[in-house]
Amino acid sequence: MSSADPGSGGAPARSVEVELKFDVEPGAAVPDWSALPSVASVSAGEERSLDATYLDTDDAALARHGYALRRRTGGPDEGWHIKGPRGADGGRVELHWPLGEAATVPDATRAELAAVAGDAELTPLARIRNHRIAYSLLSAGGGVVAEFADDHVSTRDERSGTEREWHEWEVELGPAAPADPAWRQSFFAAVERAALAAGGRAAASDSKLARALGH
């Protein structure tokens, strides 16, 4: 769920990521999402070319504490991102800073991780490239209830050299999604029915990074 744009002075934008993923065979037709709760229409697909480098300490301190740090180009939210540990409701807090010109971790981003990573060097862990077609699932008032992403993913484990590819669908709640837990449960149940009926199956992992690393 989106929040405000990154502010000045190093202050990040904050959002909570609540999503559901499915594995799917290449070439599968995308589901019809128009019958989902609170969804009145679906936008045309928007192609995005995303390229992300994930970083961690040599002893994987971020991963061990449930964090992920990436620098991603492409798409409307390109920049530096920290994803926090997954909460009881399945959501993850995400902090976002602008891309900037340097490929080094910004001081403000590094400061957010100090309690976990200390002064340890942060080096490339994995590269994830994703050809995405994104669709907005819209309410009657035009608000984004959720975003559906049709993702063709290719990855490289930068420490072992292992490369992997897969095709997945991802549905993430948007700013117009009701906060009511019962609504969310009903919404994701309907998402699952539609995805499975269209040929999707339970995702091998709920994290692209974990899957890129063979977990």
N, C-alpha and C positions, 0 to 999 in steps of 0.2 A: 504494500500500500504506500503510495507516494507521499512525500511531504514537501516542504518548501525547498527552493533551490539552495545550493551551498552559499553560505553567507561570507562576509568579509572577515578578515582577521583570523583565518584558519578555522572558523566555526563550520562544522560539517552539516549537511542536510541529514535528517534522520528519517528512516522509514522502517516498517515492519513487513518482512517478506513472509507471506503465507501462501503456499503453493502445493500443487499435486502434479506428479510426473508420471508418464507412461512411456514404455519402450514401444516402438512400432517399426514395421518393415519399411524400407525405402519405397517411395512411390505410393504409399497408402493415401487414400482420399481423406481429407480432414473431416472431422465430425460436424454435424449440424448443431450449433450451440444455441440456436434461437429459442429453444423451448426451456432453457435453464431458468431457474427462479430469478426474477428481477431483471432478466435480459429481454430487451425489446427489439434490439437489432445488433448486427455484427458488421463492423467496418470492413472495407477492402483490406487485403493483406499488404503490409509494408515490408519490403526486403531490407535486411540489415546485415552487414558484415562485421562481426564482432571478433576481436583479437585480444585475449587477456593473458597476462603473465601473472602467475601466483608466486608469492614469496614466503619463505619461512626461515627459521634458524636451522642450523645444521642438525640440531637434535629435535626438530619438529615441535618446538614449544607451543607455537600457535595452534597447530592441529591437536595436540594433546589436551589443550584447554578449550577446544571447540571453536576456535577462531579461524578465519580465512582472510588473507590480505591479497588484493589484486590491483593491477593497473590495466584498465581496459580501454581500448579505442573502438569507436564505432557505436552507433545507436544514440538515443537521446540522453542517456545517463553516463556517457563515457567519463572516465576519470579514475580516481583512486577510491577503492571501497574496502571497508572492513565489515565482515559478517560475523556476528557474535554467536554464542552457543544457542542451540535450538531450545526454545521454551517448552513448557508443558503443553501448550496449545499447538505445537508444531511450528510456530513462527520464529523468525530470526531477526533481531535488530540489525539494520544495515546503516552504516555511516558512509557518507559520500562527499568527497572533495573534488574540485575541478582538476582536469588533467594536468595543466601547467605545461611548461616547456621541458623540464628535466625528467629523466627517467629514474632519478633517485627518490626514495620515499620522502614525502614532505615532512617537515619537522612536526607539524600539528598531527599528522597521521601517526607518526612514530610515537608521539607522546601518548596517544590513546592506547598503545600496546605496551607501554613501559612496564606495567605491572606483570605482564606475562612474558615478554621477550627480554626485558632488561636492556643492556647495552649490546646484546649479541648482534652480529651481522645478519642481515636479512638478504638471502640470495634466492635466485629463481628455483622454484620447486616444480612447476608445470606450466605448459603453455596450452591454452584452450582456444581453438578457433571455431567459430560457429556461424554457419549460414542460416540466418533466422528469417522466417516470415511471421510477422506479428499482426495479430488481429485484436481490435478492441471490442469487448462485449459490453454493449451500451444499455443504460437504463432508458426509460421513456423520456426522461429529461435530458438525455445526452451525456450523463455521467458515465465514467468507466467503472463498471462493476468488476470486471476482471480483464486480464490480457491473456490471450492464447498465443503461445509461441510454437511454431513448427520448426524444430531445430535439427540441423544436420551438423554433427559435432565431430571434430577431429582433434586429437590431443597428443601431447608428447610429455612424458615424464622426464624432466630435464636432468634428473640425477641418475636414472637407469638407462635412458634413451628409448624406452618402450613407447611405441605409438599405438593408439587405439582410435576406432571410429564407431559411431552409432547414430541412430535416428531416434529422437524422442519428442514427445509432446509435453508441454508445460502449461498449466493454468495457474495464474497468480492473481490473487485478489487485488482490486484497484481501490482508489479513494472513495468511490461511490458504493462500495460494498457495505451492507449493514454490519454492525459490530455484534449483533445478537448471535451467541453461540449456536442456538438451534437453527438459525438461518444458515450459518456456515456449514453445519453438518448436513442439512438438506441440500445445499448448493453443491457441495463436493460429492455427495452421493449421486446427484444427477449428472455431474461431470463424469464420474466413474462409469455410470451406466452407458452414457453416450460414447465415451472413449473405447470401452470394451466392445461395444456393438460395432464400432468402426474398425476394429482390428487391433486396437491397442492392448497392452498387457502391463501388469504391474512392473514398475521400473526396477532395474537391477540395483539401483542406488538412488537415494534422494539428493545426491550431491554430484555435480559434474566433476569437481575436483577429486573427490574420493574415488570416483570411477576412473579418472585419468591415472590415478596412482595404483589402480588394481585392487581397491578395497570394495 
